[in-house]
Amino acid sequence: MGLDMYLSARKHINKIEWDKLDRDSDTRYSDATAPQWNDVVNAAGVATLVDKESIYGVDVSVNVAYWRKSNQIHNWFVINVQRGEDDCGEYYVSNNKIKELLDTCREALSKKDPNLLPPREGFFFGSTDVDEWYWQDIKDTIKQLDKLVSLPDFDNLSFYYQSSW
């Protein structure tokens, strides 16, 4: 048991590449199906359930960041994203909030200021000491978020945070 924290990225994938399907075109509906569409519905095991003429898209969700007992990072999400509710719910995180957390981590690390990311006590949340583990969690957060914000498609992704304990 313990505090586990997940950040997922979601993207909508259209079934049809609409630019290929034009009223004046001879392109068939099936020829305009995006190549990844069949891969996604087959991988999800729902290909036989999908009405091929009425479903126009799917949302794909991938866990893109993970923390374990990083209670100072969790505290940041609770305060800045969850409006103080620490309830293991899933919360939307704007792209700007991800950049804000990244900037806060960089500033806390450069100034060695734990007041920017104070620890949060909780059942099985881990230590609240500001020690080498505390700073390592911040370094790991910077590393994970740096990769996210540098993605070419970063602005086209939706992010969600969820914790569990």
N, C-alpha and C positions, 0 to 999 in steps of 0.2 A: 504494500500500500504506500501511497505517497502522492504528492502533487505532480501530475503529468499534464503537460500543456501542449496544445497543438494549434498550429496556424495552417489553414488550408487555403488553397487558391482554386477558384472556380472560373470556368469559362464556358460560354454557350457555344455549341457547335451546331450550325445550321445543317439541316439535311440536304437542302438544295443549294447549289451554287447558282444564285438567281441571275447572275450576269450571263450564264450560259443558256438560260431559258428565257427566250424572248417570244413575244406573241407572233412575230413575223419569221421566227426561226423554225427549222424542221427538227430541231433537237427534241428528243423525247424526254419526258419527265425522268425516266430511269437513267438516261444518259447525263442528266444534270445533278445526279446525286453525288454529294461530296464523297471522295474516296474514303475518308476516315469514318463516315457514318456507319457503314456495315461493320467495320472493325470494332467500333464502340458498342453497338447494340449486341454484337456477338460476344464480346468480352464480358458484357454485363449479364449475358445469359437470357436476354429478353427478346431476341430476334423474332421468335415465334409469337410473341405477344404484341408486337408493334404493328399497327395497321399502316402498311407501307404507303398508303395514299393520304393519311391524315396527320401523321406526326411530322412536325417540321424541324425539330431540334432536340438536343439533349444538353444537359449541363454536366460537365465533367469536373469532379473535385479531386484534388491531390493534396495530401499533407506535404507542405513545403518547409515547415520548421517545427522543431520539437524541443522541448525543454523538460528537465526532470528536477523538481524541487528548487527551481529558480524563482524563489518567492518574491524577489525584488522586481523581476520582470512581470510576474503575475500581478503584483500590486499595481504596476503601471497600467496594465490592461483593465483591472478592476476600476481604477480611478478615472482613467482617460477614455475608456471605451464602454465599460459596463455601468456607468453612472453609479458606482459604489455597490452594485449588486454582485456579491460573490456567491453565485448559485450554480456553477457548473453548466450554465447555459451556453448556447452558441451565439456569438455576437459578430455583427458585421464590423470590419475594420477598414476604414477608407485608406486609399493609397497614401494620402497625406499623413494619416496617423502612423502608418508604417515608417515613413520618412522621419516623422517627429520622434518616434521611439529610437530609431537609428541615430539621429542627432543627439538625443538625450544620453544614449549609451556612450557615444564618442566623447561628449562633454564630461560626463561623470568619470570616464576612464582617464581623460587627459588632465582633469583637475584633481583626480582622486577624491571626489566629493560624493560620499554615499547618501547625502541629503537629496540628491537629484533622483535617486532610485532607492528609496528606503525599503528595507526588508519588511515582509508581512508575516506575522505570526499566524499559525493555523495548525489544525490537526494533521500531522504527517507532512507539514510543509517544509521540513528541513530546518537547518540552522539559520538563525537570524544574525549570526556574527558577521561582521564585515572583515572577512579574512581572504586568503588566496582563492578559496572556492567562490566567494561572492564576486571577485573581480574576474575570475575565469568564466563565470556565467555571462558576464557582460561582454567579454571578448567573444565568446561563442555566439552571442546574440548579434553582435556586429558582423561576424562572419556570415551568419545565416541571412541576415537582412540585406547585407551588401549584395549577395548573389541575387536576391529577389529584385531589388530596385534596378539592377543592371540588366534584367531580362528585357529583350527587345519588345516583348508584348506586355510589360508590366502594367501599363495604363489600361489594358483591355482585360485585366483580371480583376475578380472580386475576391476579397479576403475575409476569412472568418476565424475567430479565436474561440477556443473551447478548452476548459480545464476539467480535470477529474481528480478525485482523491478518494 
